[in-house]
Structure formats: structure tokens, C-alpha cells
Amino acid sequence: MKNKIAVKLTAYFSVVLLILSVIVGIIFGNLFKSNAVEIHKKNLENRAITIAETISRLTDGTGLNLGNMVRGRGMGMMMQGGLGAYFRNLDTIALADAWVVDENLNLLTIGTMSHMQYIYQDLPADADVVVKSVFNGNTTFSQGFSQLLNTPTITVGTPIKIDNKVIGALLLHSPVKGVDDAISEGYKILVFSIITALILSFILSVVLALTFTKPLKQINITALLLSEGNYQVKTGVKLKDEIGELAGTIDELSDRLKSASQESEKLQKQRQDFITNISHELRTPVTVIRGSLEALNDGIIEDTESVKEYHRQMLSESKNLERLVNDLLELSRLQNTDFKIEMQEINICDVLKDAIRSGHSIAKDKEIEIEYSFKDDAYVINGDYGRLRQMFLIVIENAIKFSYSNSKIHVQFDGEKINIRDEGIGIHREDLPYIFDRYYRVKTVENKKGTGLGLTIAKQIALRHNIDISVISEQNKGTTFTFKFK
């Protein structure tokens, strides 16, 4: 596997599961051993109590003091009746090595696990505590007989009673080998289960890791393609989790980069068109001025009226050249955030009236009438008088330029917004979103001498005064510019 994350996740899962398996194994072993011993003790206790009760019934109330009893398996036991037979088969009945101690603390019988005959003094120190506890009426356990019987043993002692009086102690010795074997088998099953679980967890962790890393790999490929300029690519990852959110963000980034790329291409084209237009605008007056100067300098033109006409033409072209350069400088200054404009309290109505007066002189040639109506005569704002007058005059000049002769331009101020509406040719729908962009110029006969900077300058002035400028237009019916103060 070359996937680093998949390898790490698989390793982490495996190590965690292995640690958990060891912890569970230790806890299981201790609990299993403890439980197995407790179950064994309980079974041994139940058998001991049952046998003790049986012996109690078989004594017929005479007790266990049988006088001439002979100890030991080899010589048998000189007991009469059912009790003797019961004692002779006691080991088989108890399924364990059985000892009986009488009320004088003498051993009446010992089981098959011992190959020697014992007296009470031969018993371990722990036996004295067990037997005394039994004769006090308690059922108790001990492992102190293990060394005496040469094998690990659990011993249970229970009283043999007649009329609630303890007449003897029954000791059952059961080797713990069976318990150890059961624990060993339990450990084997546990180890097998852990190994199986590790194998399954490894397979599942690999699948899970690949499930995580596959979409991440796809996201990585998409990011690399985006960095190379391929903005059409998508991740194709559809998940309802954090990875899905990341994929969605990458896809959204792809869309935005695509839009930015298209916008950049469009801006680049506008810039190239602008440079072409500006080059033409600069070349034309320069060429005319140079040609006129050369003609005058070479003495080709000598007639006084012709010389004056050449002078007038050079003056007109120099004014056009000056206008173009001023527009470029103006836009550059307005777009510079460090360029400060002079803000003071001014009456916007006075600014509008000043711009309208200048517009009247421009509108005379086309016999266009400019009408205005103000709700109030005073509306004070903080602004730059000259810049705001320039902004309104740019829009009024545009309205005059694109209006039909003998039409009207309407300027209205309702106390919240200013509308400048003409009755001219309107703006094409496809041009409308771009009229405030730099370098953009509507390609019409009326605008053949335009530089495409006027409305851009007006937009910059509006932005610097926190004024929202918008436009709606309908072809052959007119255009309305709206200025809303925020």
C-alpha cells in the first residue's frame, strides 16, 4: 500500500486493538479464574453439605464415637450397617477425597489421595483452624492441605450434626487441576478469538482507511489540476461529512477560479481594447497637430484665413488631447486609496443645480431641455463639492450625448435619491452590466470619440462618498441613473 494515511490508520487501529485485547485478556483471565474457582468451591460445598446430612441420618443418633474403629484403606473399616458401607464408598459418592474427623479430633477415615495414615498431629497448621471452625458450626475452605497431599487442592470442611450438635467434621479434598485445565482452555479460546479479531480488524481497518483516503486522493488530484489552471475539474466526492465539506469547498473554489479566469480574460480584452482606443485617440490629435505644424512651418499654407483655420484645428485637437490625459490622471487619482478628497458640509441641491447649468450650455447644440424638480431646496451631506459636481455632470453629458435632438432630460430629487433620466437611444442589455468597468466603451456612433472612462470616474467618486449608483435602461426609450445616499 502506497497510501501513507491508509498505512497509518491501519497501524493505529491494529495497535489499539492489540492493546485492548491484552487488557481484556488479563481482565478475562482473572475473572474467569476467580469465577471457575468459586463455581468449583460452590459445587464442592454443596456435595459436602449433602454428604454431611446423609451421614447425620445414618448415625441413627448414636454419634461417630465407634470405639474400636481401625483407620486406613488397606485394613478397611470395622463399621456396621449402612454407615459403614457409606463410609467405604465415601470417595466415590463425594467424587473427591473425603476425610471424617470425630468430636475428639481423631481421623475416622481418609481418602484415596493419601497413601499414608495420619493422626491429627500430622495435619498442617491450617487444618487445625479449618477443623475448629467446622466444629464451631461453620463451613469453611482451605488450600493448606495441598503440601500434605502432594497436589494443589481445595479443601472444604462442613459440620456433621445431630440435633444441631456438631459430632464430626467432613473434609472434602478436590484437586484444582481440573480448574486449571478449564482456565487453560478458556485462555486458548480467548487467544484464538483475539487473533481472529485482529485479522478481521486489520481487513476492516484497511477498507476503512481506503474509504477515507480515496476521496482525499481525488481531492488532491483536483487541487493539483486547479493549480495547473484547469478550472473545469471537479472532485466528484459526495459525502455528508467533513471530507464531503472539504470536497464541496474545492468544487466551489473551482467555480470561483473559473469565474475569475473568465473575468480576467474579459478584463484583459477590455484593457487591450482600451489601449487600442487610447492609442488611436492619442495618435489622431498628435497626427493632426504635427501635420498642421509641418504645413505651417514649410510655408505651404500662406493664406491668412487658412492659417487661422489650422490654428483653430490644432487648438481643438490639443483640447481633446488634454481631456483624454486629464481623464486618465483623474481615474488614477480616484483609484488610489491614499488620495484624499476634501470633505465638508455641502448642500447637494446646490451641486446639482451647478451641474445642470453646465449641462445647459452643452445641450444647446442638440436643443435638449434639462428639467429638474427638488422635494427640498436643502439636503446637507459631507462631501467634495467639485468631485460630486463632476460625477453629476458626467452622467448629464452622457445623457445629452445619447439623447435625440429636441428631447428632454429629467433630474429629480425626492429627498432620498436622485434620478437623472433621458429619452435617448438606451443601452443594450448585454452592455448594461459593464458600463462602469474600466476600459469599457459602448460601441455606438454617438460614442465614437469616447474613452470609456467617464462612468468609471463617476463610479469611483460615488464609492468615495458612500453613494450607491445604479442604472436601468430600455432601448429607444431612455436610460435612468439613480444615486442613493447611504
C-alpha positions in Angstrom: 0.0 0.0 0.0 1.5 3.3 -1.1 -1.2 5.3 0.7 0.5 6.8 3.8 -2.7 7.7 5.6 -4.1 4.2 5.0 -1.0 2.6 6.4 -1.1 4.9 9.5 -4.8 4.3 10.1 -4.3 0.6 9.7 -1.4 0.6 12.1 -3.2 2.7 14.7 -6.3 0.5 14.6 -4.2 -2.7 14.9 -2.1 -1.4 17.8 -5.1 -0.1 19.7 -7.0 -3.3 19.2 -3.9 -5.3 20.3 -3.6 -3.2 23.5 -7.3 -3.6 24.2 -7.0 -7.4 23.5 -4.2 -7.7 26.1 -6.1 -5.7 28.7 -9.3 -7.7 28.0 -7.3 -10.9 28.2 -5.8 -10.1 31.6 -9.2 -9.0 32.9 -10.9 -12.0 31.4 -8.2 -14.4 32.8 -8.6 -13.1 36.3 -12.4 -13.0 36.2 -12.6 -16.4 34.6 -10.2 -18.0 37.1 -11.9 -16.4 40.0 -15.3 -17.5 38.7 -14.1 -21.0 38.0 -12.7 -21.4 41.5 -15.9 -20.0 43.0 -18.1 -22.4 41.0 -15.8 -25.3 42.0 -16.0 -24.3 45.6 -19.7 -24.0 45.4 -20.1 -27.4 43.9 -17.7 -28.9 46.5 -19.6 -27.1 49.3 -23.0 -28.5 48.1 -21.6 -32.0 47.9 -20.0 -31.7 51.3 -23.3 -30.4 52.9 -25.3 -33.2 51.2 -22.9 -35.9 52.4 -22.8 -34.5 55.9 -26.5 -34.5 56.1 -26.6 -38.1 54.8 -24.0 -39.2 57.4 -26.1 -37.5 60.1 -29.1 -39.5 59.1 -27.2 -42.8 59.0 -25.8 -42.4 62.5 -29.2 -43.0 64.0 -28.4 -40.5 66.7 -25.5 -42.7 68.1 -22.7 -40.4 67.0 -19.4 -41.2 65.4 -17.6 -42.5 68.5 -17.3 -46.1 67.4 -14.6 -47.2 69.8 -12.6 -50.0 68.1 -12.5 -48.3 64.6 -9.5 -49.2 62.5 -8.2 -46.4 60.2 -6.8 -46.8 56.8 -7.9 -48.0 53.4 -5.8 -51.2 53.5 -7.5 -52.7 56.5 -11.0 -51.5 55.9 -13.3 -50.1 58.5 -15.0 -52.1 61.2 -18.3 -50.3 60.9 -21.6 -52.0 60.9 -24.7 -51.3 58.9 -25.4 -48.6 56.4 -23.0 -46.1 57.8 -20.0 -48.4 57.3 -21.0 -49.1 53.7 -21.5 -45.4 53.1 -18.0 -44.7 54.6 -16.4 -47.4 52.5 -17.8 -45.7 49.3 -17.5 -42.2 50.5 -14.8 -41.2 48.0 -16.9 -42.4 45.1 -20.0 -40.7 46.4 -18.2 -37.4 47.1 -16.3 -37.5 43.8 -13.4 -36.3 45.9 -11.0 -37.5 48.6 -13.1 -37.5 51.8 -11.9 -37.3 55.4 -14.0 -37.5 58.5 -12.8 -36.1 61.9 -14.8 -37.1 65.0 -15.6 -34.9 68.0 -12.4 -35.9 69.7 -10.5 -34.6 66.6 -9.4 -38.1 65.5 -9.4 -39.0 61.9 -12.1 -41.7 61.3 -11.3 -42.2 57.6 -9.1 -40.7 54.9 -9.5 -40.9 51.2 -7.7 -42.4 48.2 -5.5 -39.4 47.6 -3.3 -40.3 50.6 -1.0 -43.3 50.7 -0.2 -42.9 54.4 -2.1 -43.0 57.6 -2.3 -39.8 59.6 -3.1 -38.7 63.1 -4.4 -35.3 63.8 -0.9 -34.1 64.7 0.3 -34.9 61.2 -2.1 -32.4 59.7 -0.9 -28.9 58.6 -1.3 -26.0 60.8 -4.1 -24.6 58.6 -6.1 -27.9 59.2 -6.4 -27.0 62.9 -8.0 -23.7 62.0 -10.3 -25.4 59.5 -11.4 -28.2 61.8 -12.0 -25.9 64.7 -14.1 -23.6 62.5 -16.1 -26.6 61.4 -16.8 -27.7 65.0 -18.0 -24.2 65.6 -20.7 -24.9 63.1 -19.2 -23.2 60.0 -18.5 -24.4 56.5 -15.0 -23.2 55.5 -12.4 -23.6 52.8 -8.7 -24.1 52.8 -5.8 -24.8 50.4 -3.4 -25.7 53.3 -3.7 -29.5 52.6 -2.0 -29.2 49.2 1.5 -29.8 50.5 0.4 -32.8 52.6 -1.5 -34.4 49.7 1.3 -33.5 47.2 -1.0 -31.8 44.8 -2.8 -28.3 44.6 -6.0 -28.9 46.4 -9.1 -27.1 47.5 -10.5 -28.3 50.8 -14.0 -27.7 52.1 -14.9 -28.5 55.7 -18.5 -28.8 56.8 -20.0 -30.0 60.2 -21.8 -33.3 60.7 -24.7 -32.5 63.0 -27.2 -34.4 65.2 -29.9 -32.3 66.7 -27.9 -29.2 65.9 -24.9 -30.5 67.7 -21.6 -31.0 65.7 -20.4 -34.6 66.1 -17.8 -34.6 63.4 -16.2 -32.7 60.5 -16.3 -33.8 56.9 -13.3 -32.7 54.8 -13.5 -33.0 51.0 -10.2 -32.5 49.1 -10.6 -31.7 45.4 -7.5 -31.2 43.2 -7.5 -27.8 41.4 -6.0 -29.4 38.3 -9.5 -29.5 36.7 -9.9 -25.8 37.3 -6.5 -25.0 35.9 -7.4 -27.1 32.8 -10.6 -25.2 32.4 -8.8 -21.9 32.7 -6.2 -23.0 30.2 -8.9 -23.9 27.7 -10.5 -20.6 28.3 -7.2 -18.8 27.6 -6.9 -20.8 24.3 -10.3 -19.8 23.2 -9.5 -16.2 24.2 -6.2 -16.2 22.2 -7.9 -17.7 19.2 -10.7 -15.1 19.4 -8.2 -12.2 19.7 -6.2 -13.5 16.7 -9.4 -13.8 14.7 -10.4 -10.3 15.8 -7.0 -8.9 14.8 -7.2 -10.4 11.4 -10.8 -9.1 10.9 -9.9 -5.7 12.3 -6.9 -5.4 10.0 -9.1 -6.2 7.0 -11.7 -3.7 8.2 -9.2 -1.1 9.0 -7.7 -1.3 5.5 -11.1 -1.0 4.0 -12.0 1.9 6.3 -8.6 3.6 5.7 -9.1 3.3 1.9 -12.6 4.7 2.3 -11.2 7.8 3.9 -8.1 8.2 1.7 -9.8 7.6 -1.7 -11.8 10.8 -1.6 -8.8 12.7 -0.2 -6.7 11.4 -3.1 -9.3 12.6 -5.5 -9.4 16.0 -3.8 -5.6 16.2 -4.0 -5.7 15.4 -7.7 -8.4 18.1 -8.2 -6.3 20.6 -6.3 -3.2 19.9 -8.4 -5.2 20.3 -11.6 -6.6 23.6 -10.3 -3.1 24.8 -9.6 -2.2 24.0 -13.2 -5.0 26.2 -14.4 -7.7 23.6 -15.2 -10.7 25.2 -13.7 -13.2 22.8 -15.3 -12.3 19.9 -13.0 -14.4 18.7 -10.1 -13.7 16.3 -7.2 -16.8 14.2 -7.8 -16.9 13.4 -4.0 -20.4 13.4 -2.5 -20.1 12.7 1.3 -22.1 14.0 4.2 -19.1 14.5 6.5 -16.0 16.8 6.9 -14.4 15.2 3.8 -17.5 16.0 1.8 -17.4 19.6 3.1 -13.8 19.8 2.0 -14.7 18.4 -1.4 -17.6 20.9 -1.7 -15.2 23.8 -0.8 -12.7 22.6 -3.5 -15.6 22.4 -6.1 -16.7 25.9 -5.0 -13.2 27.1 -5.4 -13.1 25.6 -8.9 -16.2 27.6 -9.8 -14.8 30.8 -8.4 -11.5 30.3 -10.1 -13.3 29.6 -13.4 -15.4 32.8 -13.0 -12.3 34.8 -12.0 -10.4 33.4 -15.0 -13.3 34.4 -17.3 -13.5 37.8 -15.7 -9.7 38.2 -16.1 -9.9 37.2 -19.8 -12.7 39.7 -20.3 -10.8 42.4 -18.4 -7.7 41.7 -20.4 -9.7 42.1 -23.6 -11.1 45.3 -22.3 -7.6 46.5 -21.4 -6.4 45.7 -24.9 -9.4 47.5 -26.4 -8.7 50.4 -24.2 -5.1 50.6 -25.2 -6.1 50.4 -28.8 -8.7 53.1 -28.3 -6.3 55.3 -26.3 -3.6 54.8 -28.8 -5.9 55.9 -31.6 -7.2 58.8 -29.5 -3.7 59.9 -28.8 -2.4 59.4 -32.3 -5.2 61.3 -34.0 -4.7 64.7 -32.4 -0.9 64.3 -32.4 -1.0 63.5 -36.1 -3.3 66.4 -36.9 -1.3 68.8 -34.8 2.0 67.6 -36.3 0.6 67.8 -39.8 -0.7 71.3 -39.3 2.6 72.5 -37.8 4.6 70.9 -40.7 2.4 72.6 -43.2 2.7 76.0 -41.5 6.5 75.5 -40.9 7.1 74.6 -44.6 5.2 77.6 -45.8 2.7 75.6 -47.7 -0.2 77.5 -46.1 0.2 81.2 -46.6 -3.4 82.4 -46.8 -4.4 84.2 -43.6 -7.7 82.5 -43.2 -6.2 79.1 -43.9 -3.6 79.7 -41.3 -6.2 80.7 -38.7 -8.2 77.5 -39.6 -5.1 75.4 -39.0 -4.6 77.2 -35.7 -8.2 76.5 -34.6 -7.8 72.9 -35.6 -4.6 72.4 -33.6 -6.3 74.1 -30.6 -9.3 71.8 -30.8 -7.1 68.7 -31.1 -4.9 69.9 -28.2 -8.0 70.3 -26.1 -9.1 66.7 -26.9 -5.7 65.5 -26.1 -5.8 67.4 -22.8 -9.2 66.0 -22.0 -8.0 62.4 -22.5 -4.9 62.9 -20.4 -6.9 64.5 -17.6 -9.4 61.7 -17.6 -6.6 59.2 -17.2 -5.0 61.1 -14.4 -8.3 61.7 -12.7 -9.1 57.9 -12.7 -5.7 57.1 -11.4 -6.0 59.6 -8.5 -9.5 58.4 -7.5 -8.4 54.7 -7.5 -5.5 55.5 -5.2 -6.8 54.9 -1.6 -4.1 57.4 -0.3 -5.6 60.2 -2.4 -7.7 62.3 -0.1 -10.7 64.3 -1.3 -11.8 67.4 0.5 -14.9 66.5 2.6 -17.1 69.3 4.1 -20.7 70.0 4.7 -22.4 70.9 1.4 -25.9 71.3 0.0 -26.4 68.6 -2.6 -29.1 70.6 -4.3 -26.6 73.4 -5.0 -24.2 70.8 -6.5 -27.0 69.5 -8.8 -28.0 73.0 -9.9 -24.4 73.9 -10.7 -24.0 70.7 -12.8 -27.4 71.3 -14.6 -26.3 74.9 -15.5 -23.1 73.5 -17.1 -25.2 70.9 -18.9 -27.5 73.6 -20.4 -24.6 75.0 -22.4 -23.7 71.6 -23.7 -27.3 70.7 -24.6 -27.9 73.8 -26.7 -26.4 72.3 -29.9 -29.0 69.5 -29.8 -31.8 71.7 -28.5 -32.2 69.4 -25.5 -34.1 70.8 -22.5 -33.0 69.8 -18.9 -35.8 69.9 -16.4 -35.4 69.4 -12.7 -37.6 69.2 -9.6 -36.4 69.0 -5.9 -38.6 68.0 -3.0 -36.5 70.2 -0.7 -34.1 73.1 -1.5 -31.6 71.9 1.1 -30.1 68.5 1.7 -26.7 68.7 3.6 -24.1 65.9 3.3 -20.4 65.6 3.8 -18.6 65.6 0.5 -16.3 67.1 -2.0 -18.3 69.8 -4.0 -16.1 69.6 -7.1 -16.0 65.8 -7.3 -19.8 65.5 -6.8 -20.4 68.2 -9.5 -18.1 66.2 -11.8 -20.0 63.0 -11.1 -23.4 64.5 -11.9 -22.0 66.4 -14.9 -20.5 63.1 -16.4 -24.0 61.5 -16.2 -25.7 64.6 -17.7 -23.2 64.8 -20.5 -23.8 61.1 -21.3 -27.5 61.7 -21.3 -27.1 64.6 -23.7 -24.7 62.5 -25.9 -27.2 59.6 -26.2 -30.4 61.7 -26.4 -32.3 62.6 -29.5 -32.4 66.2 -30.6 -35.3 68.3 -29.2 -35.8 65.8 -26.3 -35.7 66.3 -22.6 -33.6 65.2 -19.6 -35.3 65.0 -16.3 -33.4 65.5 -13.0 -35.5 64.6 -9.8 -34.5 64.6 -6.1 -37.2 63.2 -3.7 -35.1 63.7 -0.5 -33.7 60.1 -0.6 -32.4 59.6 -4.1 -31.5 61.5 -7.3 -32.7 60.3 -10.7 -31.3 61.5 -14.0 -33.4 60.3 -16.8 -33.1 60.8 -20.6 -35.3 60.0 -23.6 -32.5 58.7 -25.7 -31.4 55.5 -27.5 -30.9 53.5 -24.3 -28.2 50.9 -23.6 -28.1 47.4 -25.0 -28.9 44.7 -22.3 -25.6 42.9 -22.9 -23.7 46.2 -22.3 -25.5 47.3 -19.2 -23.6 45.2 -16.6 -20.2 46.6 -17.8 -20.8 50.3 -18.3 -19.0 51.2 -15.1 -16.0 49.0 -15.9 -12.6 50.5 -16.8 -11.7 50.4 -20.5 -15.3 49.5 -21.5 -16.9 51.6 -24.2 -20.3 51.1 -25.8 -19.7 50.8 -29.5 -22.2 53.3 -31.0 -21.9 56.2 -33.4 -22.6 58.6 -30.6 -19.7 57.3 -28.5 -17.1 57.0 -31.2 -15.0 59.7 -29.6 -15.4 58.3 -26.0 -12.6 56.9 -23.9 -14.8 54.7 -21.7 -13.5 56.4 -18.6 -16.3 58.8 -17.8 -18.7 56.5 -16.0 -15.8 54.7 -14.3 -14.7 58.0 -12.8 -18.3 58.7 -11.7 -18.5 55.3 -10.1 -15.2 56.0 -8.2 -16.5 59.3 -6.9 -19.7 57.7 -5.8 -17.8 55.0 -3.9 -15.6 57.6 -2.2 -18.8 59.3 -1.0 -20.6 56.1 0.0 -23.3 56.7 -2.7 -24.9 53.8 -4.4 -25.2 54.4 -8.1 -27.3 52.2 -10.4 -28.8 52.3 -13.9 -31.8 50.9 -15.7 -32.3 51.3 -19.5 -34.7 50.4 -22.3 -33.6 50.7 -25.9 -35.1 53.6 -27.8 -36.9 54.8 -24.7 -34.2 56.1 -22.5 -31.9 55.5 -19.5 -32.2 56.4 -15.8 -29.2 56.8 -13.5 -30.1 56.6 -9.7 -27.9 58.0 -6.9 -28.9 56.8 -3.5 -27.3 58.2 -0.3 -26.5 55.6 2.3 
